Every structure is written in C-alpha cells, then in structure tokens.
Amino acid sequence: MEHQTKNTISARYIAWKVLTELEQGNFRHHADEKLEKMCQKQNLSAVDRSLAFEIISGCLRNKTLLEFYLSGYSSQPVSKLEQELRWILIISFYQLLFLDKIPDHAIVNEAVNLCKQENKIGWSKFVNGILRSALRDNVKEKTLRKTSSTTTYSHPSWLIKKWKDDFGEEKAIEILKWNNKIPNQHAVILRNFEKTIDEIVPSAAELSDEFGQNILKIKDFKNLFKSNCFRNGDLYLMTPWSISITQQLPLQSGLKILDMCTAPGGKAILTSCMEDVEIKALDNSSRRIEKLKENLIRCRIKNVCPVVGDGRDSSKIFGKEKFDAVLIDAPCSSLGVIQRHPEIRWRVTNESFVSIQILQKQLLDAAIEVTKPGGHILYSVCTFSDEETEEVINSFLAENKNMTCLKKELNLPGEKNMCGGFFALMEKRG
Ligand SMILES: C[S@@+](CC[C@H](N)C(=O)[O-])C[C@H]1O[C@@H](n2cnc3c(N)ncnc32)[C@H](O)[C@@H]1O
C-alpha cells in the first residue's frame, strides 16, 4: 500500500490524519500548522504536501456540502458514521467533485486501501459501495436541488443566522462567499526595497499598488523561501489588514512600546522597522515566544525584547516601567480570518464570546495601568463580532473616563479586499 512505505506516504493519507485529528481537538489547532508538523515527521514531497494542503482546506471549506452529497449514497445517517470513516468519505467526495487531476479509480482505490490499512474490512466494503454508486450515478454532473445557505456555503447555521441578523442577508452572503475563496498571500518589505523587488519580482511575487508599494502579492512560496531577501529577513509574510493596523500607532523615535499579545511577532517586527523605538514583546505562550525569537533572528531585529508572561500581569512584570504606547492584538474568535484558516468556522461556538470578552477587557484594564499619561492604547482583533469589538471598547471607555477614542474601524471580511477585523486607537489623558 502506497502510504505504508516510508518514502511514499500519500498526500491523501496525511490529509485524512490531519482532518481527523483536527476534529478530535475541536478544531482548536490551525490546519496549516498541524500539516506542517505532520510533514516534518513524514517524508512527504513538496508536490504531495501541496496536494494534502489543497485537500485539507477544500474539505474544511466544503464540509457540509460534501456531507450533503455523501448523504445521498450512505445507508446510514452521515452524523452517525464513525469520525475516521466519515473523513475518508469526505476526502473522496472532495476529490471526485473538486479535483480534476486525480483519476476516479485512484480515488476509490486509495480510500479502500486506507480502510484496509486500518484493518477495517467492513469500512472498505462500505466505502467501495458508496463511491462506486456515486460514480455510477454520475455525481459530478448532478446539479444540486436548492439547498440552505448552511449547506451551500458550509458554515454552522448559528453563525450564518448571527451574520444575517447583524449585517443583513446580502452582506452575510457576501461574507460567506468571501470566506470560501482561496486567499491571496502578501508580504511586507521591511528594508532594501529595490534589491528585494529585483530579486523576487516576478519569480516569487508581484507588485501591486492595491495596498501600498511595499506590499507584495506572493505567487510562489518555493521561490520566496529560497530567496536571499526572505532568508535575510528583508520581508515578512503579513496580511494587508494587519499591516494597516500596525500603521495606526503614532510613532516617533525613542518611544517605549509594549506589545502585549505579540507572538509570532508580525506587528512588533514591522513597528520596529518603521521607527527607532524600543519594544517589549509579551506573550503568555512560551512556544509562540520561541517562534517570535526565530522571526527576530531571521529579520535581524535588535530593538524587540521578548518576554513570556500574561498580559493581565503587566504591571507586576514591568514594575515601575511605563510605556508610551501599548498594542493589544488580543486573542479573539478570529472570525475575520476564516478565508485563511477555514477550520475556524467549526471551532467557534455561540458561547465562545463570553470568556473571550472577559479576557479582552482584562487585557485592556492591565494596559491602562502601564500606559504613560498622554500615551496610547491600540486595541485590535481579527474578528468583527460586536461582542469583541464595540462592546469591549464601549465598556472600557465608560469605565475609564480618562481615555479618549481617537479612531476606530471595523472591516467586514472582503471589504477593501481584506480580511475582517477591528481596531480602536485610544489616548490616555494626562
Ligand atoms: C492574535 S495573536 C497575536 C498576533 C501578533 N500580534 C502578530 O502580529 O503576529 C494573539 C496572541 O495573544 C497571546 N495571548 C493569549 N492570551 C494572552 C494573555 N493573557 N497574555 C498575553 N498574551 C496572550 C496568544 O498566545 C497569541 O500569540
């Protein structure tokens, strides 16, 4: 069997493992990070890796739709199928319906072999029967009868209802469509502008004025990762929305800044290159602080000092030290970046907002204690739910009359061709 031999682990086997483990962990982990870890353990070629990524993202983006197709051929309700068996079938339907490059017989054989490898002979017969009857039925040519938006756009129904209630039917559908598009990837040039462009345009990236001259659209990651400018840290992968948030901080040379939720460090690194400032970069995850340290070394950044600790303990951690500006890029539901991380839609629940909002408010309360009079707090989240944006800021401002909101902005996913998010820039009066 293909996936049993060490050097020829199959992309579909890896995709199946990643998807099953993601669901077992309630989609808490990012699919791309899980795939990366799995690929490090296995000897997967670059081509197979990108096929695995395509299958994983495609299945997450179209999960409900694929289960709907599957339900037309399964004798058992899809929700009652064992999790691992269900993912074998979802992966197979994804390949049948969305990918042209894999022949039908290979899709069926691989699925059956996967079952056999797991010693599930009953599964292999069941899978074989379902896939062969779907092929006999010419499933690829079937036009769907009218389905609900939950099925068509594969998002949980509570979330669709929330967006329809909050933003109206038309806007909600726009968000759902945007979320299911393949995302563009961007990088910001930190230094050596001309040299960087000469080296990687057009082989790895293209110039576009859409978001500013120093932001490139990535075309080829393989070429990008082997370029000198990437290895020397002259550029950093970042979304245009994150870049625009970073640019909101009022900077001048010599300022002391606290980045309270820093890792993996995009905003701290960009800030440190924009002005000669001194940044304390705090995060409560030591694993993510290690990632920040790697990024600082690659980008040759000297004015960012990583610290492991809880932002809520900032005044304890930094003692008498006060800051001219505090950036809180807060943990959030991340609903604004579903396009880049399709698993997020399956992770967040209606209850998630309560505990997240409490944490966001506590981080703001801690920030005010360490901000100098006349200093600024920039609060940002990569989500657009009212609970994590307006509600948090309004209650903070109501409780802290010495804070003034200078500017705030909500971007719904797809607006300005960017992901969804929110920021509020506030000033502490002297
Ligand atoms: C949205 S990410 C930050 C992204 C980062 N600012 C960047 O630009 O790369 C949120 C971060 O907050 C951290 N975090 C969560 N709870 C925290 C807390 N109580 N104190 C400090 N950091 C926390 C997470 O570990 C995560 O790295």
The ligand as an ORCA input file, in Angstrom:
! r2SCAN-3c Opt
* xyz 0 1
  C      -3.729     37.497     17.533
  S      -2.356     36.711     18.228
  C      -1.141     37.968     18.141
  C      -0.514     38.141     16.770
  C       0.674     39.080     16.803
  N       0.349     40.362     17.364
  C       1.305     39.283     15.430
  O       1.134     40.349     14.838
  O       1.971     38.362     14.966
  C      -2.771     36.726     19.913
  C      -1.654     36.281     20.841
  O      -2.098     36.506     22.181
  C      -1.490     35.560     23.016
  N      -2.232     35.561     24.298
  C      -3.395     34.967     24.616
  N      -3.738     35.247     25.888
  C      -2.776     36.054     26.375
  C      -2.569     36.673     27.633
  N      -3.427     36.522     28.645
  N      -1.455     37.426     27.796
  C      -0.566     37.573     26.785
  N      -0.704     37.005     25.570
  C      -1.813     36.255     25.379
  C      -1.561     34.278     22.213
  O      -0.589     33.364     22.659
  C      -1.269     34.805     20.795
  O       0.079     34.675     20.490
*
